[in-house]
Amino acid sequence: MCVYSEILGMKLVNFGEGRVALHFGDQKINLHPISEEVELKASFPISEAADLCFLVENEIDDVIQHLMYYGIEIEDGPVERIGALGPMTSIYVRDPDFNLIELSKYH
């Protein structure tokens, strides 16, 4: 989880009965440990199924430099994409569980 908290700046928060979440801005991702069953979950929860996109405030070149400092390999990009709010530039990395993470900056 250090990739999310230390490198991407998300806040690690404990809640409920031993649950963990990542907070960033007005958003939150609830984490589901593989070893425990939780009441609400994806219909077909499997390892390595996540494909997440996060918007960044910094310029993509600055984000790339930051990731390189931590030894994070860029899978693809920068590439131009069309997001829900218009054109954006994206890069793609993998987290330690090999989930695909898209980091995007709107133009």
C-alpha positions as CSV (number, residue, x, y, z in Angstrom):
1,M,0.0,0.0,0.0
2,C,3.0,2.3,0.2
3,V,2.7,2.9,-3.5
4,Y,-0.7,4.5,-3.0
5,S,0.1,6.4,0.2
6,E,3.8,7.3,-0.1
7,I,4.1,7.8,-3.9
8,L,0.6,8.9,-4.9
9,G,-0.1,10.8,-1.7
10,M,-3.3,9.0,-0.7
11,K,-4.2,8.8,3.0
12,L,-4.4,5.3,4.5
13,V,-7.4,5.2,6.8
14,N,-8.5,2.4,9.2
15,F,-12.3,2.1,9.7
16,G,-14.9,-0.3,10.9
17,E,-13.7,-3.6,12.2
18,G,-10.2,-3.7,10.9
19,R,-11.1,-2.4,7.4
20,V,-8.7,-0.2,5.5
21,A,-9.3,2.5,2.8
22,L,-7.4,4.9,0.7
23,H,-8.6,8.5,0.8
24,F,-7.7,11.1,-1.9
25,G,-9.6,14.4,-2.3
26,D,-13.3,13.6,-2.1
27,Q,-12.8,10.0,-3.1
28,K,-12.2,6.7,-1.2
29,I,-11.2,3.2,-2.2
30,N,-12.2,0.4,0.3
31,L,-9.6,-2.4,0.2
32,H,-10.7,-6.0,0.5
33,P,-8.1,-8.3,2.0
34,I,-7.9,-11.6,0.1
35,S,-7.9,-13.6,3.4
36,E,-11.2,-12.2,4.7
37,E,-14.7,-12.2,3.4
38,V,-16.6,-8.9,3.4
39,E,-20.3,-8.4,3.0
40,L,-20.4,-6.2,-0.1
41,K,-17.9,-6.8,-2.9
42,A,-17.6,-7.2,-6.6
43,S,-19.7,-9.9,-8.2
44,F,-16.6,-11.8,-9.3
45,P,-13.7,-10.6,-7.0
46,I,-10.5,-12.0,-8.3
47,S,-6.9,-11.0,-7.8
48,E,-5.4,-8.5,-10.3
49,A,-8.8,-7.4,-11.6
50,A,-8.5,-3.7,-10.9
51,D,-8.0,-1.1,-13.6
52,L,-8.1,2.4,-12.0
53,C,-7.7,5.9,-13.3
54,F,-6.7,8.8,-11.1
55,L,-6.6,12.5,-12.1
56,V,-3.4,14.3,-11.1
57,E,-2.9,18.0,-10.5
58,N,0.8,18.1,-11.5
59,E,2.0,18.1,-15.1
60,I,2.5,14.6,-16.5
61,D,6.2,15.2,-17.0
62,D,6.5,16.0,-13.3
63,V,4.5,12.9,-12.4
64,I,6.8,10.8,-14.6
65,Q,9.9,12.2,-12.8
66,H,8.3,11.5,-9.4
67,L,7.6,7.9,-10.4
68,M,11.1,7.4,-11.8
69,Y,12.6,8.7,-8.5
70,Y,10.8,5.7,-6.8
71,G,11.8,3.2,-9.5
72,I,8.2,2.9,-10.8
73,E,8.2,1.6,-14.4
74,I,5.9,3.4,-16.9
75,E,4.0,0.7,-18.8
76,D,2.7,3.1,-21.5
77,G,2.6,6.8,-22.2
78,P,2.4,9.6,-22.1
79,V,-0.6,9.1,-24.5
80,E,-3.5,11.3,-25.4
81,R,-6.9,10.1,-24.3
82,I,-10.5,11.4,-24.1
83,G,-11.9,11.4,-20.6
84,A,-15.3,12.2,-19.3
85,L,-14.4,15.9,-19.2
86,G,-12.4,16.1,-22.5
87,P,-8.9,15.6,-23.7
88,M,-6.2,14.5,-21.3
89,T,-2.7,13.0,-21.2
90,S,-2.3,9.7,-19.4
91,I,0.5,7.4,-18.3
92,Y,0.1,3.8,-17.1
93,V,1.9,2.0,-14.3
94,R,1.3,-1.2,-12.3
95,D,0.9,-1.4,-8.5
96,P,2.6,-4.1,-6.5
97,D,-0.4,-6.4,-7.2
98,F,-0.1,-5.8,-10.9
99,N,-3.3,-3.7,-11.1
100,L,-3.2,-1.3,-14.0
101,I,-3.2,2.3,-12.8
102,E,-3.8,5.2,-15.2
103,L,-2.6,8.7,-14.1
104,S,-4.2,11.4,-16.1
105,K,-4.1,15.2,-16.4
106,Y,-6.8,17.1,-18.2
107,H,-5.6,19.8,-20.7
